[in-house]
C-alpha cells in the first residue's frame, strides 16, 4: 500500500515537471515568434543606437581622468 502511494506521487511529480517544461518551452517559442514578426528589420531602422566616436557627453564621466586617479 505504501509503495503504491509512493509510485503515484512520483508519477504525479514527473507528469507535472514535464507539463511545466513543455509549457515554458511553448510560451518561449510563441513569444519569440510574435516579437520577431512584429518588428521585421527593426535593427536596420535605428541608426541612433550606433556608437559615436569622440569624447563622452557632458553628463558622462571622462574615463581617462578616472583611470589616472591614485
Secondary structure, DSSP 4 states (H G I P E B T S, - for coil): -HHHHHHHHHHHHHHHHHHHHHHHHHHHHHHHHHHHHHTTTTTTT-GGGS---SSPPTTS--HHHHHH--
